Amino acid sequence: VAARQGMETPLTAVAEAFEELARGMDADGGELRLAPFSDTCALVSVLFSSLGMAFRFAEIEYVTKVNDLIGAGKSYRTLSDILDKDMQNDSVKKQGSHSRNLRRVRLGLGLIKALFEQFLATEGSLYDAATTAYGQVCAPFHSWAIRKAVGAGMYTLPSREQLIVRLNETDCSVQKEMRRYIDASSPIIEYIDNLFLSRNISLDW
Ligand code: 1PZ
């Protein structure tokens, strides 16, 4: 209904926020400020409710990490500043560090991007799209127990049609908005990966 009436849908809000974040990054000379980044990542959690109750634990996991970054925004100006500080303290990969939480949030952003890519590229079920996306982006870094739990949760995902309805989109509008998120989040994701890689920190964790 919202899409037909021209009102803003959750997906539009997320896509627009990432477009604005990417524009801000360009305006700041290719530097990503922490506060707007964290706020934008927080918006993503509106999408969780459309995936169903089984992914509540994924939501809690994601939101906890985003909230840590929101808190860090009071002391650190940019994403780079977080990495630099954790490098000094040798705590980049330490559980609960801002850098590690940034890496986790980036996995969440990448997961959604991969899910949307799968959704657009195939006519298959949401189960297939989500299973492929999770296998590509997150599974390599998750323990066996987590992978098992996620695999079981996948069976409770809604159908493609149900997801479109829950997101207040139409067949046509959902494609446009998913594409917008994919395009706007790509430079942000790439930027975050480069923060680590340019400091000789591999991304195999
Ligand atoms: C887009 C939705 C696709 C379908 C559903 C896929 C569900 C993925 C569920 C991920 C569950 C994560 C469970 C916990 C993992 C933690 O072990 C790790 C490590 O945390 P640490 O040791 O550093 O404290 N956490 C992560 O890897 C964070 C991953 C965030 C993924 C969140 C999903 C975001 C999806 C958004 C959906 C709208």
Boltz pocket constraint, residues with backbone or C-beta under 6 A from the ligand:
constraints:
  - pocket:
      binder: B
      contacts: [[A, 44], [A, 45], [A, 47], [A, 48], [A, 51], [A, 55], [A, 57], [A, 58], [A, 59], [A, 61], [A, 62], [A, 95], [A, 96], [A, 100], [A, 101], [A, 104], [A, 105], [A, 107], [A, 108], [A, 109], [A, 111], [A, 112], [A, 115], [A, 130], [A, 133], [A, 134], [A, 138], [A, 141], [A, 142], [A, 143], [A, 146], [A, 150]]
      max_distance: 6.0
